[in-house]
Amino acid sequence: MAIFLTEASKVIVQGMTGSEGQKHTTRMLASGTSVVGGVNPRKAGTSVAFGETDVPVFGSVAEAMDATGADVSVVFVPPAHTKAAVVEAIEAGIPLVVIITEGVPVADTAEFFALALDKGVRLIGPNCPGLISPGKSNVGIIPADITGPGRVGLVSKSGTLTYQMMYELRDFGFSTAIGIGGDPIIGTTHIDALAAFEADPDTEVIVMIGEIGGDAEERAAAYIAEHVTKPVVGYVAGFTAPEGKTMGHAGAIVSGSSGTAQAKKEALEAAGVKVGKTPSETAELARQLLS
């Protein structure tokens, strides 16, 4: 099993004809993802060759869905045009939209997030690496050759720490690894992923990676205490971050006593989560549970 993304997922790429879109579509296809179309109104009716695979380009998300049965869209569109692309996908009713773009204005995200809630569409991102169900499908920019399928479910705010944890636990493998992004407003939260992993029969251990800023990790800790029966291992990035300075992600900023790594660690531990001081120590805690 996997969460949100399976071998049956049919993926379209908004922005496929651009340089980033082409590069990562090549990678997604190579990892076995069923990429069934791209979207570019100016190039509708053409196709793009990826090796021996020709992927058709459609004029709109709705047209692509009608022609291919697509149920996932991944967005490789510049920040200024991201809102329009995501709104189009939501209005077309595609069930899952994965937004890779970094630097999307928070006001834009707030607008399309509210629309997605209203329409029942799941968003992942923005400013995220996407998600991978190894051996089944890979949507976004996560390297597909780090690990194979297995028993670990991973949800992470950080792209690079996603890759590191996948590498550290590669001998156990992953049901799904999902990078939710580090912006102040994101479409899918730690709690959303925790609920899905709890319901997935093939996920045995959950690894949750958070970071300084906001209270998402504290809210996730409260959810774990109430609703999660599977073992959870955690890591919080940013123990050495100076107060008041944005660190890497737009949402990773400590203000006063709230949002600190120590406060998040204590909340998670109070909920029964084993929290590592480093990514490698966190992986070792997961390894002990899996063994």
C-alpha positions as CSV (number, residue, x, y, z in Angstrom):
1,M,0.0,0.0,0.0
2,A,0.9,3.7,-0.1
3,I,-0.7,7.0,0.8
4,F,-1.9,9.6,-1.8
5,L,0.1,8.0,-4.6
6,T,0.0,4.5,-6.1
7,E,1.0,2.6,-9.2
8,A,-2.5,3.4,-10.6
9,S,-2.0,7.2,-10.3
10,K,-2.1,9.0,-13.7
11,V,0.0,12.2,-13.6
12,I,-0.1,15.4,-15.7
13,V,2.6,18.0,-15.5
14,Q,1.6,21.7,-15.6
15,G,4.7,23.4,-17.0
16,M,6.0,20.2,-18.6
17,T,7.4,22.1,-21.7
18,G,9.6,24.4,-19.5
19,S,13.2,23.4,-18.6
20,E,12.4,22.3,-15.0
21,G,9.2,20.5,-16.2
22,Q,11.1,18.6,-18.9
23,K,14.0,17.7,-16.6
24,H,11.8,16.3,-13.9
25,T,9.3,14.7,-16.2
26,T,12.2,12.7,-17.6
27,R,13.1,11.6,-14.1
28,M,9.5,10.7,-13.2
29,L,9.1,8.6,-16.3
30,A,12.4,6.8,-15.7
31,S,11.2,5.9,-12.2
32,G,8.0,4.3,-13.5
33,T,5.5,7.1,-13.0
34,S,2.6,7.1,-15.3
35,V,2.9,10.6,-16.8
36,V,0.0,10.8,-19.2
37,G,0.2,14.5,-20.3
38,G,1.4,18.0,-20.0
39,V,-0.5,21.3,-19.9
40,N,0.5,24.4,-21.9
41,P,-2.3,26.4,-23.6
42,R,0.2,27.8,-26.2
43,K,1.4,24.3,-27.2
44,A,-1.8,22.3,-27.1
45,G,-1.9,19.6,-29.7
46,T,1.8,19.0,-29.7
47,S,3.8,16.4,-27.8
48,V,7.2,16.2,-26.1
49,A,9.5,13.2,-26.7
50,F,11.1,11.7,-23.6
51,G,13.3,9.0,-25.1
52,E,10.9,6.6,-26.7
53,T,7.9,8.0,-24.9
54,D,5.9,10.8,-26.5
55,V,3.8,12.7,-23.9
56,P,0.9,14.8,-25.4
57,V,0.4,18.5,-24.4
58,F,-3.1,19.7,-23.7
59,G,-4.5,23.2,-23.5
60,S,-6.0,22.9,-20.1
61,V,-6.1,20.6,-17.0
62,A,-9.8,19.7,-17.8
63,E,-8.9,18.7,-21.3
64,A,-6.0,16.6,-20.1
65,M,-8.2,14.8,-17.5
66,D,-10.9,14.2,-20.1
67,A,-8.4,12.6,-22.6
68,T,-6.3,10.6,-20.1
69,G,-8.2,10.0,-16.9
70,A,-5.5,11.9,-15.0
71,D,-6.0,12.1,-11.2
72,V,-2.7,13.9,-10.1
73,S,-1.2,17.1,-11.3
74,V,2.3,18.3,-10.5
75,V,3.0,22.0,-10.9
76,F,6.3,23.3,-12.3
77,V,5.3,26.9,-12.9
78,P,7.0,30.1,-11.9
79,P,5.8,31.8,-8.7
80,A,3.9,34.6,-10.5
81,H,1.8,32.1,-12.4
82,T,1.4,29.4,-9.8
83,K,-1.9,30.6,-8.4
84,A,-3.5,30.6,-11.8
85,A,-2.2,27.1,-12.5
86,V,-3.3,25.7,-9.2
87,V,-6.8,27.3,-9.4
88,E,-7.2,25.8,-12.8
89,A,-6.4,22.3,-11.5
90,I,-8.7,22.7,-8.5
91,E,-11.6,24.0,-10.7
92,A,-11.1,21.0,-13.0
93,G,-11.6,18.7,-10.0
94,I,-8.4,16.8,-10.1
95,P,-8.1,15.0,-6.7
96,L,-4.4,15.7,-6.0
97,V,-2.2,18.8,-6.9
98,V,1.5,18.7,-6.0
99,I,3.0,22.2,-6.1
100,I,6.8,22.2,-6.3
101,T,7.3,25.9,-6.9
102,E,9.2,27.9,-4.3
103,G,8.5,31.6,-3.6
104,V,4.7,31.5,-4.1
105,P,3.3,34.6,-2.3
106,V,1.5,33.6,0.9
107,A,-1.6,35.5,-0.1
108,D,-1.8,33.4,-3.3
109,T,-1.4,30.2,-1.3
110,A,-4.1,31.3,1.2
111,E,-6.5,31.9,-1.8
112,F,-6.0,28.6,-3.5
113,F,-5.8,26.6,-0.3
114,A,-9.3,27.9,0.7
115,L,-10.6,27.0,-2.8
116,A,-9.1,23.5,-2.5
117,L,-10.8,23.0,0.9
118,D,-14.1,24.1,-0.7
119,K,-13.7,21.7,-3.7
120,G,-12.3,18.7,-1.8
121,V,-9.0,18.8,-3.6
122,R,-5.8,17.7,-1.8
123,L,-2.8,20.0,-2.2
124,I,0.8,19.1,-1.4
125,G,3.1,22.1,-1.1
126,P,4.0,24.7,-2.2
127,N,7.8,24.8,-1.9
128,C,8.1,21.1,-1.5
129,P,9.9,18.1,-3.2
130,G,6.7,16.2,-3.8
131,L,6.1,12.6,-2.8
132,I,7.2,9.1,-3.7
133,S,5.8,5.7,-3.2
134,P,8.9,3.7,-4.2
135,G,8.4,1.2,-6.9
136,K,5.0,2.6,-7.7
137,S,5.1,6.3,-8.5
138,N,7.2,9.4,-8.0
139,V,5.7,12.9,-8.3
140,G,8.0,15.9,-7.9
141,I,11.8,16.1,-7.5
142,I,12.6,13.4,-5.0
143,P,15.4,11.1,-6.3
144,A,13.8,7.7,-7.1
145,D,16.9,5.5,-6.6
146,I,17.6,6.2,-2.9
147,T,15.4,3.4,-1.6
148,G,12.8,0.8,-2.5
149,P,9.4,-0.1,-1.1
150,G,9.1,-1.0,2.5
151,R,7.5,-0.4,5.9
152,V,8.4,3.2,6.8
153,G,6.1,6.1,6.3
154,L,8.0,9.5,6.2
155,V,6.5,13.0,6.4
156,S,8.9,15.9,6.3
157,K,9.0,19.7,6.1
158,S,12.5,19.6,4.5
159,G,13.4,18.3,1.1
160,T,17.0,17.5,1.8
161,L,16.2,15.8,5.2
162,T,13.6,13.7,3.3
163,Y,16.4,12.4,1.1
164,Q,18.8,11.8,4.0
165,M,16.2,9.9,6.0
166,M,15.3,7.8,2.9
167,Y,19.0,7.0,2.5
168,E,19.6,6.2,6.2
169,L,16.7,3.7,6.2
170,R,17.1,2.5,2.7
171,D,17.6,-1.1,3.8
172,F,14.0,-1.1,5.3
173,G,12.3,0.8,2.5
174,F,9.3,3.2,2.5
175,S,5.6,2.9,1.9
176,T,5.5,6.6,1.0
177,A,7.8,9.5,1.6
178,I,6.1,12.9,1.4
179,G,7.7,16.4,1.6
180,I,5.0,18.8,2.7
181,G,7.0,22.0,2.3
182,G,8.1,24.7,4.7
183,D,5.9,27.7,3.8
184,P,3.7,29.3,6.5
185,I,0.6,27.9,4.6
186,I,0.8,24.4,3.1
187,G,-1.9,22.2,1.6
188,T,-1.1,18.9,3.5
189,T,0.1,19.0,7.1
190,H,1.9,16.5,9.3
191,I,-1.5,15.6,10.8
192,D,-2.9,14.7,7.3
193,A,0.0,12.4,6.6
194,L,0.0,10.9,10.1
195,A,-3.7,10.0,9.7
196,A,-3.1,8.4,6.3
197,F,-0.1,6.4,7.5
198,E,-2.1,5.2,10.5
199,A,-4.7,3.9,8.1
200,D,-2.2,2.3,5.8
201,P,-1.8,-1.4,6.7
202,D,1.7,-1.6,5.2
203,T,3.2,1.3,7.1
204,E,4.6,0.0,10.4
205,V,6.7,2.9,11.6
206,I,6.2,6.6,11.0
207,V,9.1,9.1,10.8
208,M,8.1,12.8,11.2
209,I,10.6,15.6,10.4
210,G,9.7,19.1,11.5
211,E,11.5,22.3,12.0
212,I,11.4,25.6,14.0
213,G,8.6,28.1,13.5
214,G,4.9,27.9,14.0
215,D,3.1,25.3,16.0
216,A,2.5,22.5,13.5
217,E,4.7,20.0,15.4
218,E,3.0,20.7,18.7
219,R,-0.4,20.2,17.0
220,A,0.9,17.0,15.4
221,A,2.0,15.8,18.9
222,A,-1.5,16.3,20.3
223,Y,-2.9,14.4,17.3
224,I,-0.5,11.5,17.8
225,A,-1.4,11.3,21.5
226,E,-5.1,11.0,20.6
227,H,-5.2,9.1,17.3
228,V,-1.9,7.3,16.3
229,T,-1.3,3.8,17.5
230,K,1.8,3.1,15.4
231,P,5.3,4.0,16.7
232,V,6.4,7.5,15.6
233,V,10.0,8.7,15.5
234,G,10.7,12.5,15.2
235,Y,13.4,15.0,14.4
236,V,13.1,18.8,14.7
237,A,15.6,20.8,12.6
238,G,16.9,24.1,14.0
239,F,18.2,23.7,17.5
240,T,21.0,26.2,16.8
241,A,18.9,28.7,14.9
242,P,19.2,32.3,16.1
243,E,15.9,34.0,17.3
244,G,14.1,36.2,14.8
245,K,16.0,34.9,11.7
246,T,14.3,33.0,8.9
247,M,16.1,29.8,8.3
248,G,15.8,28.3,4.8
249,H,12.0,28.0,4.7
250,A,9.6,31.0,4.9
251,G,7.9,29.4,7.9
252,A,11.0,28.5,9.8
253,I,11.4,31.5,12.1
254,V,11.5,31.6,15.9
255,S,9.7,34.5,17.6
256,G,10.0,34.8,21.3
257,S,9.5,31.5,23.1
258,S,7.2,30.0,20.6
259,G,8.3,27.8,17.7
260,T,11.6,26.6,19.2
261,A,13.1,23.2,18.5
262,Q,13.2,22.5,22.2
263,A,9.5,23.2,22.7
264,K,8.6,21.0,19.8
265,K,10.8,18.2,21.0
266,E,9.3,18.3,24.4
267,A,5.7,18.3,23.0
268,L,6.5,15.3,20.8
269,E,8.2,13.3,23.6
270,A,5.2,14.0,25.9
271,A,3.1,12.3,23.2
272,G,5.3,9.2,23.3
273,V,7.4,10.1,20.2
274,K,11.1,9.2,20.3
275,V,13.0,12.3,19.1
276,G,16.5,12.2,17.8
277,K,19.0,15.0,18.2
278,T,20.4,14.5,14.7
279,P,18.9,12.9,11.5
280,S,21.2,9.9,12.0
281,E,20.2,9.4,15.6
282,T,16.5,9.6,14.5
283,A,17.1,7.0,11.8
284,E,18.7,4.7,14.5
285,L,15.6,5.1,16.7
286,A,13.5,4.0,13.7
287,R,15.9,1.2,13.0
288,Q,15.5,-0.2,16.5
289,L,11.7,-0.2,16.2
290,L,11.9,-1.9,12.8
291,S,14.3,-4.5,14.0
